[in-house]
Amino acid sequence: MSTRRRRQPFTRLYLGKPWCEAIELDSGRRLIARPMRSSDGPTLRRSFAKLTAEEIRMRFMHPIKELTPDYADKLARIDPDREFALVLVENLPPEKALIGAVARAAIEKNTRRAEFAIIVGSEIAGFGLGRYLLSRVIEWARKKRLEELYGRVLNNNHPMLGLAQRLGFKRRLSAEEDEVVEVFMPFNRRTESAPVPPE
Ligand SMILES: CC(C)(COP(=O)(O)OP(=O)(O)OC[C@H]1O[C@@H](n2cnc3c(N)ncnc32)[C@H](O)[C@@H]1OP(=O)(O)O)[C@@H](O)C(=O)NCCC(=O)NCCS
């Protein structure tokens, strides 16, 4: 018997502001998807403390013990001209809410390519939220008329490599880092008009 998960085990409700949706998981858990806010630094710090060492290593490529206030504020400050970051956050007052997932991308200086990074905390992993978030980053990259969206992934990170493959990313070896694979999605006229694969 197949143990494959259902494709969309959550519901989405558009909240009337760009990129903002109410998400309800099959488990009944509710989250808000919204762009990162510059005030999210302290929430990012508290949420980071819940991550496992392995999740941190997969996301940041090296061990980090804690987010310093400066680094958290830097991650929360988004330059709308060249950056995008979407969070999944609990619908609670800011001092109580935790951010369960973040997907971000930044356009490299003087190029039309952006690097993305994503993390979905283990409590809400496996529901299709990684796929949802990365699909939205692809949507942002298309709207920005970028030439390429790419991510650096450790070569033993099978969940991320699987997710990227499902969404149509190609793979290439990293020129600089032995253990890293780059997953990339080129956007050209043909792919521009192609729909984002269903989430
Ligand atoms: C990779 C990650 C974002 C996946 O998030 P997620 O919400 O669990 O993923 P989804 O539930 O949306 O799964 C989407 C696809 O990913 C792949 N996938 C997810 N978990 C997987 C696993 N444990 N093993 C293999 N493939 C997996 C599958 O292809 C899946 O598609 P399917 O459900 O149609 O089979 C999450 O595991 C994570 O944050 N890992 C730590 C940080 C990290 O690795 N970041 C990447 C650096 S860029």
The ligand as an ORCA input file, in Angstrom:
! r2SCAN-3c Opt
* xyz 0 1
  C      13.558     20.830      3.088
  C      12.365     21.355      3.842
  C      12.197     22.856      3.554
  C      11.094     20.615      3.355
  O       9.967     21.219      3.952
  P       8.578     20.414      4.139
  O       7.541     21.403      4.484
  O       8.774     19.280      5.060
  O       8.384     19.846      2.666
  P       6.989     19.454      1.973
  O       6.112     18.772      2.974
  O       6.453     20.649      1.294
  O       7.449     18.384      0.895
  C       7.605     18.739     -0.475
  C       8.506     17.744     -1.175
  O       9.782     17.721     -0.555
  C      10.332     16.404     -0.583
  N      10.500     15.933      0.802
  C      10.013     16.502      1.922
  N      10.438     15.817      2.998
  C      11.185     14.803      2.526
  C      11.930     13.772      3.145
  N      11.968     13.642      4.474
  N      12.629     12.927      2.343
  C      12.608     13.059      0.998
  N      11.928     14.033      0.360
  C      11.234     14.878      1.111
  C       9.322     15.555     -1.313
  O       9.680     15.556     -2.673
  C       8.035     16.323     -1.103
  O       7.132     16.132     -2.142
  P       5.911     15.050     -2.002
  O       5.231     15.367     -0.705
  O       5.091     15.334     -3.189
  O       6.576     13.721     -2.002
  C      12.493     21.102      5.370
  O      12.758     19.739      5.577
  C      13.582     21.916      6.036
  O      13.356     23.056      6.400
  N      14.787     21.353      6.234
  C      15.843     22.020      7.003
  C      16.385     23.278      6.318
  C      16.859     23.012      4.919
  O      17.275     21.918      4.588
  N      16.828     24.060      4.083
  C      17.301     23.975      2.735
  C      18.420     24.967      2.510
  S      18.123     25.907      1.044
*
